[in-house]
């Protein structure tokens, strides 16, 4: 799932929590400070939803260089799994 600086953290959190509650692994990709801020907020919000299902989100973070148009940028990828508490 690509997250932008204009993404609504609550919507991303809902999609994330729903997928994790179903036992899925979720990959979030963000480029730029604003997008990464939305990912972090989403993870915080999703955590409160997941606690009700006795789950805890575990996140692995990776970086990669990408070429967008004329620019080289760093993409941050968050791989999130839900584990039982």
C-alpha positions in Angstrom: 0.0 0.0 0.0 1.5 3.4 -1.0 1.0 6.1 1.6 1.2 9.8 0.5 1.5 12.9 2.6 -2.2 13.5 1.8 -3.3 10.1 3.0 -5.7 10.1 5.9 -4.0 8.3 8.8 -7.3 7.0 10.2 -8.2 5.4 6.8 -4.7 3.8 6.5 -4.9 2.6 10.1 -8.3 1.0 9.5 -7.1 -0.8 6.4 -4.0 -1.9 8.2 -5.8 -3.1 11.3 -8.4 -5.0 9.2 -5.7 -6.8 7.2 -3.6 -7.7 10.3 -6.7 -8.9 12.1 -7.3 -11.3 9.2 -3.7 -12.6 9.6 -2.3 -10.8 6.6 1.1 -9.2 6.4 0.9 -5.6 5.1 3.6 -3.6 3.3 3.4 0.2 3.4 5.6 2.3 1.2 6.3 6.0 1.8 8.5 8.6 0.0 9.1 11.9 1.7 8.8 13.3 5.2 5.0 13.9 5.1 4.2 10.4 3.8 6.4 8.8 6.5 4.7 10.9 9.1 1.3 9.5 8.0 2.6 6.0 8.2 3.8 6.5 11.8 0.5 8.1 12.8 -1.3 5.2 11.1 0.7 2.6 13.0 -0.1 4.4 16.3 -3.8 4.5 15.5 -3.9 0.9 14.3 -2.2 -0.3 17.5 -5.2 0.8 19.6 -7.6 -1.1 17.2 -5.4 -4.2 17.3 -5.2 -4.3 21.2 -8.9 -5.0 21.2 -8.2 -8.2 19.1 -5.2 -9.1 21.4 -2.7 -8.3 18.6 0.4 -6.3 18.6 1.9 -4.9 15.3 5.5 -5.7 14.6 7.2 -3.6 12.0 10.3 -4.2 9.9 11.7 -1.1 8.1 13.7 -1.1 4.9 15.0 1.6 2.6 15.6 1.6 -1.1 16.8 4.2 -3.7 14.3 4.9 -6.5 14.5 7.0 -9.5 11.4 9.2 -9.9 11.4 11.4 -13.0 14.6 13.4 -12.8 15.3 12.7 -9.1 16.7 9.9 -7.0 14.7 9.5 -3.8 14.8 7.2 -0.8 11.7 5.0 -0.3 11.0 3.6 3.1 9.1 0.3 3.2 7.3 -0.8 6.4 6.4 -4.5 6.6 3.9 -5.0 9.3 2.7 -8.3 10.9 0.3 -8.8 13.8 1.4 -11.1 16.6 -0.7 -12.3 19.5 0.0 -10.6 22.8 
